[in-house]
Amino acid sequence: MSWLDICRETRFVLRKKSVALVLLVGFLLSLFSVWTGSVEVAQQHATLERIEQADKLDQADVTRRYDDYGSIAYYNFHLTYEPPSSLAFAALGVRDVYPWKHRIRMLAIEGQIHESDTQNPELALFGRIDFSFVIAVIAPLLLILLLHDLRASERAAGRLDFLSITARTAYSLWPLRATIVVLTLWLAFILPFIGGAIFNGVGAGLTLSVIAIVLLYILLWALLCYWVARFTFPAPVLASFLMGFWLLTTFVIPAVANVVIDKAIHGPQGGDILMTQREAVNDAWDIPIDTTMNAFVASHPEWAGKAQVNSLFEWKWYYAFQQLGDEAARPLAQAYQQTAEDKYRAAGRVAWLSPATLLQRALTGLAQTDAKAAWRYEQKVRQFHAQLRHFYYPLLFSSDAYNAEALDARPVFTPHK
């Protein structure tokens, strides 16, 4: 194969209006997905900036209005959030399903987590047209359009035997044409991504990883299309077979798997956790204060001797039964998390039957927008809430007078950058 062969076949392939149109469509879809993803990430950053400013003003106002630790702990919200990663523009993942920001208080944490401001789950099923979706779903479809009749069109025109005989080598015709089509389509998809990666400040290592993953994914589909194109069936038959395989692996298998996994793996719902915690908190108003404090000291013996309540209401009693509400809901919360992880692992095994799903899991993993990233953030929220309790409990359980300067040591949530 010579350079002249490559140039000749490249001109032949790119001069075909159908090929040029498909390449243009791929480029525009990739450009649109990169643009919308970048806009979404920019909006999330802008939202966080507004909330951070409002949170600082709110904390200063609460500190100015109240002069006791219990009231400040009650009325003071603390912003926790997980900013989008630099690569999130390409794979938004579950950031429109799982919450990525919370304003939490010293109250029972499980209720605050599970009554989050997530979007409508029915709308979330449709997902977003981000770069990962375009590559996973649209790229194979365009490859099928370009490669299914690689030989069939020439066979129908009566030129197949002549072209095969006159080809200089076995690789200077069909393999070369297929390679040109695949590489030009890959470039049409990847060039907008590279622009988006530069604009969003993605590191070179992550950028190269995504480029390599996309190339591997397109090559796998290209090999399938090239193999099917060798059969002597008419082009519509070949296209139907490839479209059926694309439909099966991209939509049918993931959809059926989700139904099977949901029916096979059961566990508590977020509403069960919320109701259990709320019932435990609400019931505390109707039982003796000593009963609550004894239960609190049993799980927190470090406060034994300082848990006496001498009036009808004291803040340390109030936060003690908030803590007990979390402890009552903890087994359900752990079972809920375990169920979610089991479903995620099961879906990961099924993903090996669905290249599109496998690609999206790989890209969302790199972008830190998958379910695992959401669970890590949720765990960090619980850890920060525990830091708040460790800060306020010594102030609430002691008899020291209020000192505003002591609030300067309050923990501050540090997101993953």
HUURBEL-V730161 format. One record per backbone hydrogen bond with DSSP energy under -0.5 kcal/mol. CO is the residue of the C=O (numbers start at 1). NH is the residue of the N-H. E is the energy in kcal/mol with one decimal. If there is no record, write none. Layout:
BEGIN
co=CO nh=NH e=E
co=CO nh=NH e=E
END
This chain:
BEGIN
co=2 nh=6 e=-1.7
co=3 nh=7 e=-2.6
co=4 nh=8 e=-2.7
co=5 nh=9 e=-2.6
co=6 nh=10 e=-2.3
co=7 nh=11 e=-2.4
co=8 nh=12 e=-2.2
co=9 nh=13 e=-2.7
co=10 nh=14 e=-2.6
co=11 nh=15 e=-1.5
co=12 nh=16 e=-0.6
co=13 nh=16 e=-0.9
co=16 nh=20 e=-2.4
co=17 nh=21 e=-2.4
co=18 nh=22 e=-2.1
co=19 nh=23 e=-2.6
co=20 nh=24 e=-2.2
co=21 nh=25 e=-2.5
co=22 nh=26 e=-2.5
co=23 nh=27 e=-2.4
co=24 nh=28 e=-2.7
co=25 nh=29 e=-2.6
co=26 nh=30 e=-2.3
co=27 nh=31 e=-2.7
co=28 nh=32 e=-2.7
co=29 nh=33 e=-2.5
co=30 nh=34 e=-2.4
co=31 nh=35 e=-2.4
co=32 nh=36 e=-2.8
co=33 nh=37 e=-2.3
co=34 nh=38 e=-2.3
co=35 nh=39 e=-2.4
co=36 nh=40 e=-2.4
co=37 nh=41 e=-2.3
co=38 nh=42 e=-2.4
co=39 nh=43 e=-2.3
co=40 nh=44 e=-2.1
co=41 nh=45 e=-2.3
co=42 nh=46 e=-2.4
co=43 nh=47 e=-2.5
co=44 nh=48 e=-2.2
co=45 nh=49 e=-2.1
co=46 nh=50 e=-2.1
co=47 nh=51 e=-2.5
co=48 nh=52 e=-2.7
co=49 nh=53 e=-1.9
co=50 nh=54 e=-2.4
co=51 nh=55 e=-2.8
co=52 nh=56 e=-2.0
co=53 nh=57 e=-2.0
co=54 nh=58 e=-2.4
co=55 nh=59 e=-2.4
co=56 nh=60 e=-2.2
co=57 nh=61 e=-2.2
co=58 nh=62 e=-2.4
co=59 nh=63 e=-2.3
co=60 nh=64 e=-1.7
co=61 nh=65 e=-1.9
co=62 nh=66 e=-1.9
co=68 nh=72 e=-2.0
co=69 nh=73 e=-2.5
co=70 nh=74 e=-1.8
co=71 nh=75 e=-2.8
co=72 nh=76 e=-1.6
co=73 nh=106 e=-1.2
co=75 nh=77 e=-0.6
co=78 nh=104 e=-2.5
co=80 nh=102 e=-2.8
co=85 nh=88 e=-1.2
co=87 nh=90 e=-1.7
co=87 nh=91 e=-0.9
co=89 nh=131 e=-0.5
co=90 nh=132 e=-2.3
co=92 nh=95 e=-1.8
co=94 nh=97 e=-1.9
co=94 nh=98 e=-3.1
co=100 nh=82 e=-2.6
co=102 nh=80 e=-3.3
co=102 nh=104 e=-0.6
co=104 nh=78 e=-2.5
co=108 nh=112 e=-0.9
co=109 nh=113 e=-2.0
co=110 nh=114 e=-2.3
co=111 nh=115 e=-1.0
co=113 nh=116 e=-0.7
co=116 nh=118 e=-0.7
co=120 nh=124 e=-2.0
co=121 nh=125 e=-0.9
co=123 nh=126 e=-1.3
co=124 nh=127 e=-1.0
co=128 nh=130 e=-1.8
co=130 nh=134 e=-2.2
co=131 nh=135 e=-2.4
co=132 nh=136 e=-2.6
co=133 nh=137 e=-2.7
co=133 nh=138 e=-0.9
co=134 nh=138 e=-0.9
co=134 nh=139 e=-2.1
co=135 nh=140 e=-0.5
co=137 nh=141 e=-0.8
co=138 nh=142 e=-2.3
co=139 nh=143 e=-2.2
co=140 nh=144 e=-2.3
co=141 nh=145 e=-1.8
co=142 nh=146 e=-1.8
co=143 nh=147 e=-2.6
co=144 nh=148 e=-2.0
co=147 nh=150 e=-1.6
co=149 nh=153 e=-1.7
co=151 nh=155 e=-2.6
co=152 nh=156 e=-2.6
co=153 nh=157 e=-1.4
co=154 nh=159 e=-2.4
co=154 nh=160 e=-0.9
co=155 nh=158 e=-1.0
co=159 nh=163 e=-2.5
co=160 nh=164 e=-2.4
co=161 nh=165 e=-2.2
co=162 nh=166 e=-2.3
co=163 nh=167 e=-1.0
co=169 nh=172 e=-1.0
co=173 nh=177 e=-2.8
co=174 nh=178 e=-2.6
co=175 nh=179 e=-2.4
co=176 nh=180 e=-2.4
co=177 nh=181 e=-2.3
co=178 nh=182 e=-2.7
co=179 nh=183 e=-2.7
co=180 nh=184 e=-2.4
co=181 nh=185 e=-2.2
co=182 nh=186 e=-2.5
co=183 nh=187 e=-2.4
co=184 nh=188 e=-2.1
co=185 nh=189 e=-1.8
co=186 nh=190 e=-2.7
co=187 nh=191 e=-2.4
co=188 nh=192 e=-0.5
co=189 nh=193 e=-0.8
co=190 nh=194 e=-2.5
co=191 nh=195 e=-2.0
co=192 nh=196 e=-2.5
co=193 nh=197 e=-2.9
co=194 nh=198 e=-2.3
co=195 nh=199 e=-2.3
co=196 nh=200 e=-2.3
co=197 nh=201 e=-0.6
co=197 nh=202 e=-2.7
co=198 nh=201 e=-0.8
co=203 nh=207 e=-2.4
co=204 nh=208 e=-2.6
co=205 nh=209 e=-2.0
co=206 nh=210 e=-2.4
co=207 nh=211 e=-2.4
co=208 nh=212 e=-2.5
co=209 nh=213 e=-2.4
co=210 nh=214 e=-2.7
co=211 nh=215 e=-2.2
co=212 nh=216 e=-2.5
co=213 nh=217 e=-2.4
co=214 nh=218 e=-2.6
co=215 nh=219 e=-2.5
co=216 nh=220 e=-2.1
co=217 nh=221 e=-1.9
co=218 nh=222 e=-2.5
co=219 nh=223 e=-2.6
co=220 nh=224 e=-1.7
co=221 nh=225 e=-2.6
co=222 nh=226 e=-2.8
co=223 nh=227 e=-2.4
co=224 nh=228 e=-2.4
co=225 nh=229 e=-2.3
co=226 nh=230 e=-0.6
co=227 nh=230 e=-0.9
co=228 nh=231 e=-1.7
co=234 nh=237 e=-0.5
co=234 nh=238 e=-1.9
co=235 nh=239 e=-2.8
co=236 nh=240 e=-2.2
co=237 nh=241 e=-2.2
co=238 nh=242 e=-2.3
co=239 nh=243 e=-2.7
co=240 nh=244 e=-2.4
co=241 nh=245 e=-2.2
co=242 nh=246 e=-2.6
co=243 nh=247 e=-2.8
co=244 nh=248 e=-2.5
co=245 nh=249 e=-2.5
co=246 nh=250 e=-2.2
co=247 nh=251 e=-2.0
co=247 nh=252 e=-2.0
co=248 nh=253 e=-2.9
co=251 nh=255 e=-2.2
co=252 nh=256 e=-2.8
co=253 nh=257 e=-2.6
co=254 nh=258 e=-2.2
co=255 nh=259 e=-1.7
co=256 nh=260 e=-2.6
co=257 nh=261 e=-3.0
co=258 nh=262 e=-2.3
co=259 nh=263 e=-1.9
co=260 nh=264 e=-2.0
co=261 nh=265 e=-2.5
co=264 nh=266 e=-0.6
co=269 nh=273 e=-1.6
co=270 nh=274 e=-2.3
co=271 nh=275 e=-2.5
co=272 nh=276 e=-2.3
co=273 nh=277 e=-2.4
co=274 nh=278 e=-2.4
co=275 nh=279 e=-2.8
co=276 nh=280 e=-2.0
co=277 nh=281 e=-2.1
co=278 nh=282 e=-3.1
co=279 nh=283 e=-2.5
co=280 nh=284 e=-0.9
co=282 nh=285 e=-1.1
co=283 nh=286 e=-1.6
co=283 nh=287 e=-0.5
co=284 nh=287 e=-0.6
co=288 nh=292 e=-1.5
co=289 nh=293 e=-2.5
co=290 nh=294 e=-2.7
co=291 nh=295 e=-1.9
co=292 nh=296 e=-2.2
co=293 nh=297 e=-2.7
co=294 nh=298 e=-1.8
co=295 nh=299 e=-1.1
co=296 nh=299 e=-0.5
co=296 nh=300 e=-1.4
co=300 nh=303 e=-2.0
co=301 nh=304 e=-1.8
co=303 nh=306 e=-2.0
co=308 nh=310 e=-0.5
co=314 nh=317 e=-0.6
co=314 nh=318 e=-2.0
co=315 nh=319 e=-2.7
co=316 nh=320 e=-1.3
co=317 nh=321 e=-2.1
co=318 nh=322 e=-1.2
co=319 nh=323 e=-2.0
co=320 nh=324 e=-2.1
co=321 nh=325 e=-1.6
co=322 nh=326 e=-1.6
co=323 nh=327 e=-2.1
co=324 nh=328 e=-2.2
co=325 nh=329 e=-1.5
co=326 nh=330 e=-1.0
co=327 nh=331 e=-0.5
co=329 nh=333 e=-2.5
co=330 nh=334 e=-2.7
co=331 nh=335 e=-2.2
co=332 nh=336 e=-2.7
co=333 nh=337 e=-2.2
co=334 nh=338 e=-2.4
co=335 nh=339 e=-2.4
co=336 nh=340 e=-2.1
co=337 nh=341 e=-2.3
co=338 nh=342 e=-2.4
co=339 nh=343 e=-2.4
co=340 nh=344 e=-2.1
co=341 nh=345 e=-2.5
co=342 nh=346 e=-2.3
co=343 nh=347 e=-2.5
co=344 nh=348 e=-1.8
co=345 nh=349 e=-1.7
co=346 nh=350 e=-1.9
co=347 nh=351 e=-1.7
co=349 nh=352 e=-1.0
co=350 nh=353 e=-2.5
co=351 nh=354 e=-1.4
co=351 nh=358 e=-0.6
co=354 nh=358 e=-2.4
co=355 nh=359 e=-2.5
co=356 nh=360 e=-2.2
co=357 nh=361 e=-2.3
co=358 nh=362 e=-2.0
co=359 nh=363 e=-2.5
co=360 nh=364 e=-2.6
co=361 nh=365 e=-1.7
co=362 nh=366 e=-1.9
co=363 nh=367 e=-2.2
co=364 nh=368 e=-0.6
co=364 nh=369 e=-2.5
co=364 nh=370 e=-0.7
co=365 nh=368 e=-0.7
co=367 nh=85 e=-0.5
co=369 nh=94 e=-2.9
co=370 nh=374 e=-1.7
co=371 nh=375 e=-2.4
co=372 nh=376 e=-2.2
co=373 nh=377 e=-2.1
co=374 nh=378 e=-2.2
co=375 nh=379 e=-2.3
co=376 nh=380 e=-2.0
co=377 nh=381 e=-2.0
co=378 nh=382 e=-1.8
co=379 nh=383 e=-2.3
co=380 nh=384 e=-2.4
co=381 nh=385 e=-2.4
co=382 nh=386 e=-2.2
co=383 nh=387 e=-1.7
co=384 nh=388 e=-2.0
co=385 nh=389 e=-2.1
co=386 nh=390 e=-2.4
co=387 nh=391 e=-1.6
co=388 nh=392 e=-2.8
co=389 nh=393 e=-2.7
co=390 nh=394 e=-0.5
co=391 nh=395 e=-0.6
co=392 nh=396 e=-2.6
co=393 nh=397 e=-2.8
co=394 nh=398 e=-0.6
co=403 nh=406 e=-1.5
co=404 nh=407 e=-1.3
co=405 nh=408 e=-1.5
co=406 nh=409 e=-1.3
co=407 nh=410 e=-1.8
co=413 nh=415 e=-0.6
co=415 nh=417 e=-0.6
END
